[in-house]
Amino acid sequence: MDKFSLRACFLTLFFSGYSKKAPGTIGSLVALLLGLPVLIFSANTLFLGAVFIGLVAIAQIDKEEEESKIHDSSYIVIDELVGMWLAMAISGLSLAGVVLSFIFFRIYDITKPSLIGKIDKEVKGGLGVVADDAL
């Protein structure tokens, strides 16, 4: 993938995935900042946006993995947006809700407990990359 292509911009969430330190955390922060204005408008819109972006992400991640032969590259952080937006849509618009969404999302994304870990290990392709963050 060309490092500065439109697909790279999408998959790396405006290139935040290229961060040398903690690309998932940086991507999650970018997702939070992008999601706040949408959440102020409507939690339902944020939820539907996460679903739509998730579906597009699955297809684009499949293409990227086919080309690179690498599953779940660290620079792909669009899945963090899907997970963060779902968490924010569920928690609602409050400072505590948004902060706790970020904290718990990062904890679950790093530790991958229960079904999340099973999906991460066993489901390949874009679906696996997105699904473990969507849960």
Secondary structure, 3 states (H helix, E strand, C coil): CCCCCHHHHHHCCCCHHHCCCCHHHHHHHHHHHHHHHHHHHCHHHHHHHHHHHHHHHHHHHHHHHHHHCCCCCCCCCHHHHHHHHHHHHHHCCCHHHHHHHHHHHHHHHHHCCHHHHHHHHHCCHHHHHHHHHHC
